[in-house]
Amino acid sequence: MMGDLCDANDCARFLRSTEGKRHLESLKNQLLGKRITDVTFSNEVFGIMTTLHLDDGRTFRVLDLSLTVETLRDEFPEALEEEYYKDYPERKPEAPSHR
């Protein structure tokens, strides 16, 4: 997933801001000392979302850059093509005949 310099600058500003630090500390505290009891995945259009299910009943959603749709297309083109033709078998090109 590619962003531009404005995106990077806003992330840097958030990381150094008091409010950003407070928010990240809150997220950290929600995770520290917890045990992951399950992991599930869901289609969120822009990619696959990972949801961590914690032992206190909370869930924590994570966007892993390896699961963005752009990365999936780059890393797994054969798998996507195979599944595409399962959805649309009538669109699969005929295999060339070997004589």
Phi, psi and omega in degrees: 000122183256137174241182177248180183299324178299319178297314180298319179295319178295322176297316179298318178298317179297315181299327182267348182285153177299314180296319178297314178300319179296317180295314180294323177297322177297316178297317179301315181294332177292336185258325184301132177079358180269155177250137176278122181261340179198159176226127178234163182231145179219152178278117180245023178073307180280350180166188180263123179270136175260129176245123176266127178260119186264161184291347177266008179091349179282162173237153180225120183265136184230132172258108178270126183299338178287352181246015173287155183299325179297316180292319178300318179295322179287318188271334187228048183297323181294318180297318180294320179295317179300315180289327176301314181287342170290323177287325184228069183298332181292344181267354182288128180295149177294139176289138178296140178279139179256114182254000000 
